Amino acid sequence: MEPEPLVYPSRNGYPYNPGVPDRQLWAIGMIVVQWSMTEFIVDQQIRQLMGDDEESVKQYAKRRNFQQRIDFWQSQIELKLQDPLRSEAMTYITRMQNLNAQRDEVIHRAWGGGMQGGSWSAENYPTTDGALLRKPNDKFKTKSADARATLAWRMTFSRLRKLARDMATLNRDLFMCFF
């Protein structure tokens, strides 16, 4: 794997400075950018499969969330593609659903608990990765009154970067398959 970038733009100018180091913010941004490309490729493929079918276009316009669009795409694949392309496309749908669940964890959860080296005091404490804050319905047991019990230390910089790379690989594969 490539080494991490040497410099990240500072976020110190923002009124609220979350407890997430610059390297993690960079990786979260890469996840957002990669996923937006995934959604774009899927949309383009759906439109290509629909062609001039006005009824399909009307049905697609009613789809609001990504899962509904994926379901619609799957039905278009099943109707309009032939094997082996149909089988290959179906594997991409499975990969996409798995990555979407991980993306949701990153994008739709609160972050905190990390530290950017040198950002909290004159002393230069080391950078520590931020963590996802648990949701009220998350199952966890603790006898501790420590506030860190509400953190889920699953999304390190390395894991975030791997998720962004997995999305980039999916995007490459989708692009190579359909365009």
C-alpha positions in Angstrom: 0.0 0.0 0.0 1.2 3.5 -0.7 2.4 5.6 2.2 0.0 8.2 3.5 0.3 11.7 2.2 2.8 13.9 4.1 0.6 16.9 4.4 -3.2 17.4 5.0 -4.9 20.7 4.8 -5.6 22.1 8.2 -9.1 22.1 9.6 -8.2 24.4 12.4 -10.0 27.3 10.8 -13.4 25.7 11.3 -15.6 26.9 14.3 -16.1 23.3 15.4 -13.0 21.1 15.3 -14.0 17.5 15.6 -11.9 14.9 17.4 -10.8 13.4 14.2 -7.2 13.8 12.9 -6.5 15.3 9.4 -5.5 11.9 7.9 -8.9 10.4 8.9 -10.8 13.4 7.5 -8.8 13.0 4.3 -9.8 9.2 4.1 -13.4 10.0 4.9 -13.4 12.5 2.0 -12.0 9.9 -0.3 -14.8 7.5 0.7 -17.3 10.3 -0.2 -15.7 11.0 -3.5 -15.4 7.4 -4.5 -19.0 6.6 -3.5 -20.3 9.6 -5.5 -18.6 8.1 -8.5 -20.2 4.7 -7.8 -23.6 6.3 -7.8 -22.9 8.2 -11.0 -21.8 5.0 -12.8 -24.9 3.1 -11.6 -27.1 6.0 -12.8 -25.4 6.1 -16.2 -25.7 2.3 -16.6 -29.4 2.4 -15.6 -30.1 5.1 -18.2 -28.2 3.2 -20.8 -30.3 0.0 -20.1 -33.6 1.9 -20.1 -32.8 3.6 -23.4 -36.0 5.2 -24.8 -38.4 3.0 -22.7 -40.6 5.8 -21.3 -42.3 3.6 -18.8 -39.0 2.5 -17.3 -37.9 6.2 -17.2 -41.0 7.1 -15.2 -40.5 4.2 -12.8 -36.9 5.1 -12.3 -37.8 8.7 -11.5 -39.8 7.5 -8.5 -36.8 5.9 -6.9 -35.4 8.1 -4.2 -32.8 6.2 -2.2 -29.8 4.2 -3.4 -31.2 0.8 -2.4 -34.3 1.4 -4.6 -32.0 2.4 -7.5 -30.0 -0.7 -7.0 -33.1 -2.9 -7.0 -34.3 -1.1 -10.2 -30.8 -1.6 -11.8 -30.9 -5.3 -10.8 -34.3 -5.7 -12.5 -33.0 -4.0 -15.7 -29.9 -6.2 -15.7 -32.0 -9.3 -15.4 -34.3 -8.2 -18.2 -31.9 -6.7 -20.7 -28.5 -8.3 -20.3 -27.3 -11.7 -21.3 -24.8 -14.0 -19.6 -21.9 -13.7 -19.0 -22.3 -9.9 -18.6 -25.5 -10.4 -16.6 -23.7 -12.7 -14.0 -20.8 -10.3 -13.8 -23.1 -7.3 -13.2 -24.9 -9.2 -10.4 -21.6 -9.7 -8.6 -21.1 -6.0 -8.7 -24.4 -5.4 -7.0 -23.4 -7.7 -4.1 -20.1 -5.9 -3.7 -21.9 -2.5 -3.9 -24.4 -3.5 -1.2 -21.6 -4.6 1.1 -19.6 -1.4 0.6 -22.7 0.7 1.0 -23.3 -0.7 4.5 -19.7 0.2 5.4 -20.0 3.7 3.8 -23.2 4.3 5.9 -21.2 3.5 9.0 -18.7 6.2 8.1 -21.0 8.9 6.8 -24.0 8.6 9.0 -22.4 8.2 12.4 -20.9 10.8 14.7 -17.1 10.9 15.1 -15.0 11.9 18.0 -12.4 10.8 20.5 -9.3 11.3 18.4 -6.6 13.9 18.6 -4.5 15.8 16.0 -1.0 16.1 17.2 -0.3 19.5 18.6 -3.8 20.8 18.1 -5.0 20.8 21.7 -2.2 22.4 23.6 1.3 23.7 23.4 2.5 20.2 24.0 2.8 18.0 20.9 0.7 14.9 21.8 0.7 12.2 19.2 -2.1 11.9 16.7 -4.7 9.3 17.6 -7.4 8.1 15.3 -11.0 9.2 16.0 -13.7 6.7 16.6 -17.4 6.3 15.7 -19.8 7.2 18.5 -22.2 4.4 19.3 -25.9 4.7 18.5 -28.4 4.2 21.3 -29.5 0.9 19.8 -25.9 -0.5 19.5 -25.4 -3.5 21.7 -22.4 -3.2 24.0 -21.8 -4.0 27.6 -19.6 -2.1 30.0 -19.3 -1.6 33.7 -17.3 1.5 33.2 -18.5 5.0 33.7 -15.8 6.2 31.4 -17.1 8.2 28.4 -14.9 6.2 26.1 -17.3 3.3 26.5 -19.5 5.1 24.0 -16.8 5.0 21.3 -16.5 2.2 18.7 -12.8 1.9 17.7 -13.4 0.2 14.4 -12.6 2.9 11.8 -8.9 3.5 11.9 -7.1 5.5 9.2 -6.0 2.3 7.6 -9.4 0.8 7.5 -10.9 4.0 6.1 -8.3 4.1 3.4 -8.9 0.5 2.6 -12.6 1.2 2.2 -11.9 4.1 -0.2 -9.6 1.8 -2.2 -12.2 -1.0 -2.3 -14.7 1.6 -3.6 -12.1 2.8 -6.2 -11.6 -0.8 -7.3 -15.3 -1.4 -7.7 -15.6 1.8 -9.7 -12.8 0.7 -12.0 -14.5 -2.7 -12.4 -17.9 -1.1 -13.1 -16.4 1.2 -15.6 -14.4 -1.5 -17.4 -17.5 -3.7 -17.5 -20.0 -1.2 -18.8 -18.2 1.5 -20.7 
